[in-house]
Amino acid sequence: MRKKAKSKMYADFAAVYDRLMADVDYDTWAAHYRQLLSQNGVKDNALVLEAACGTGNLTIRLARDFRVLPSDMSEEMLTIAAAKARANGLSLTFLKQDMRALKAHRLADAIVCGCDGVNYLLDDHSLKAFFSSAHAALKPGGVLAFDVSSYDKLSRVLGNAPQILREEDICYIWENAFDSKTNLLHLSLSIFVKDKAVRYQRIEEEQTQRAYTQDVLQAALTEAGFGNIQCFGNFTLSKPAKNAQRLHFTAIKE
């Protein structure tokens, strides 16, 4: 078994990211965002800035209806996303930028941040910076739409619960530890990928997510200047149940 140098680990993780997320129904995710944007007046072919686009799984689906301008901090993720867009016949401009400092060539009709992007903002300052930059990047009346894994999911369902996946050529061990004082979930992944020489390459990845309550997010949105804030649970247009695993928010720039 060979262990990769730390300088290459994130690039290696980007390469296997889609394998680890293979069970995610991105079609349903994209359809829900289209519904959320549509009910807030966002028309087909509107300019949608996507924050934390990752490897572009949501991007290529949103691009069927909107002019999507995707962005992410990771060059490795953006490289994979751009290749995926080309393979789907899409000509998209990908921006390397921090979601806490969003900028575009013109004000956007909407901003989308899917798949837990906001959970990776680990303190109040970062959360407020994202909401403030999103507010500045939107047209008046523009829509911010995002989702988070709920406090219940990160603290109870994932917290301190290891997960193991085994397939013929890949295996990962995912260990979690939730800190109730900081509301941070620390994730440690050990990934083993079989190469052509039938040896296993080990990839290690450390991540941290913050668990947010609905009240905290709504207060931060209000402080940033958003109004008409709505919260829905588990890919529905209904108010979230107490044990909802995913929260979807929409907010309007006033």
N, C-alpha and C positions, 0 to 999 in steps of 0.2 A: 504493500500500500504506500502511495506517495502522497505527501502533504504539500500543498501549494504554498508559495511565499505569500505573506500577507498583502503585498502590493498588488497581487493579482486576484485576491479573493473576491472583491466586489464584481470584477469583470466575470469571473467564473459563476458567481451567484446569479448575475443577470442572464447568463446563458442557460441556466436550469430553471429560472423563475417560472416560465410558462409550464414546465412539467409539474411543478409543485402546485400550480394553480389550475390544473387541468379540469377540476370538478366545478369551477366557477362558471355559472351560466351568464356569460357576458351579453348574450342577446336579450335576456330578460332585464339585465342591468341597464342596457342602452335604451330599451323600450320604455323603461320607467322614467329615465331622464328625459326622453322625448315628451312623455306625458306631462311631467312636471314643468318643463319649459313651455309647452304648448298652452297649458292652462293658465300660464302667466303672461301670455301674449307674445311669446317668441315664435316668429314665423319660420317656415322653411327657408333655407339659404341665409339665415341670420349668421352673424359673426359670433362664434362661440370660442372663448379662450378656455383651454383645458389646462388646469394646474395639476402637477404630479401625475403625468400621463403614463409613467412606467414604460412597459414594453408595447404600449399602443393597442391593447385589446379593446378597450372602450373607444379609443380614438377612431379606429377604422369603421366602427359601427355608427358612431355619431356623424361621421363624415358623409354618410349616405343622405343625410337630410340638412346638414349645416355646413357652413364654411368654418372648419375647425382649425384653430391655431394652438397646437399642443406644446406643452413645455414640461421640463423636468430638470432636476439638478444633476442627474447621472448621465454622463456621456455614453456609458455602456448601455443603459436602458434606451436612450434616444437612438443609438445606432441600430438596435434591434427593432425599435418602433418604426424607424424610417424604412428599413428593409421590408417590414411587414406591410407598410403603406404602399410601397412600390409594387410588391407582389399582388396587391389588391387593386392595382391600376389607379392609385391615388397620388396626386402631386401635392404634398403638404409641406409646409415650412415648419420645422421643429426648432423650438427655442430652448437653449440651455439657460435656465434661470430659476432662482429661488422663489417658491410660492409666496414667501413673505415680502417679495419686492416685484410683483407682477408688472410688466410693461408690454405694450403692443404698439403697432404703428398707428392704430386708431382705437377709439373707445369701442368696447365690445357690447353686443346686445345681451350676452349672457356669459357667465363663468361657471364652469363645472369642475368639481374636484371629487372624483369618485374613489371607491375601493380603499377607504380608510385613510386617505391622504391627510385629513385633519387630525387623525389620531397620532400622527408622527410629529405634531407640534407639541413640544413637551413642557411648555410653560406659558403663563399668561401673556408674557411679552410677545412670544412667537404667534400665539393665537390672534392677539390684537393686531399684530403687524400684517398677518394674512388678510384679515377682514378689512383693514384700512386700505391695503394695496388693492384688494378686489373692488372696494367701493370706488377708489380713484380710477380704476381701469374700466369701469362700466359707464355706459350712457345713462343719463337720467331716466329712471324707469327700468333700467336693466336688472337682470335677475342673477342672483348668486344661488347655485344649487350644489349641495354637497351631501355626503353621507358619512356616518361614523359607526364603528362597532360600539354598541352601547356599553354603559357602565356595567350592567349585569353580565354581558358577554365577557368583557375583559377581566372582571374581578371574580366572577363565579364560575363561568363555563370554561374559560381558558386558564384562569389563574391557578397556578400550581398543578396543572394537569398536563402531563407529557403526552405527546402524540408520536406515533411511529408509522411510517409508510414503507412498504417493501414491494418492489417490482423487480423484474428480471435484471435490469441494468442500472437501477438506482434505488437507494434507500436513504431515508432521512430520519433523524431523531430530533424532535422538537420539544425542548424543555422550557417551561414557563414559570415565572415567579412574580406574583403580584404584591406590590407594596401599598397597603391601604393608607399609609401616611402621606405618600406623594401621589397616589393614584396612578402609578406607573407600572406597566407590565413589561418585564424584561424577558425577551425571547432569545434563546440560544439554539441555533440549528447546526447540527453536524450532518453533512450530506456526503454520501459515498456514491460515486459515479464510476461504472465499469468502462474502461477504455478498450481500444482494439486489441491490446496485448493481454486482455483479461486481467488487468490489474485495477485496483480501485483508487481513484483520485479522491482525496478528502477535501471538502470545502467547508469552512467554518464561517458562520454568519451570526453576528450579534445585532439585535434590533430592540428598540424600546418604543412602546406606544403609551399614550396617556388616555385614561378613561375620563370622559367628560359627561356630566349630567346635562339634561335638556335645559335646565335653568341657567347653567353657566354659559352655554353656547348662545342662548337667546339674549342674555344680558350683554355679552360681548358684541353680538350683532347690532343690538340697539345702540351701544356706545359708539360703534363705528359709523352710525348714520343710516342703518337699514331699517325699513319698516315692513309692514304686512308679513311678518315672520310666521311661517307655518312649519310644523313638524309632523311627519308621518312615520308609521312603523312598518318594518318588514315588507317593503316593496308594495305597499298599499297606499290609498289616499285616505286612510283612517288614522285617527290619533293613536299613538303608540301605546300598547299595553305595558303594564309595569315590567314584564319580563321580555319585552321586545329585544331582539338581538341586534337589530340594525335600525338606526334613525336616519331619515332623510329630511333635509331642511331646504326650504326656499325662502329667499328674502329679497326685497326690492330696494334698489337705490332711490332714496327720496331726494 
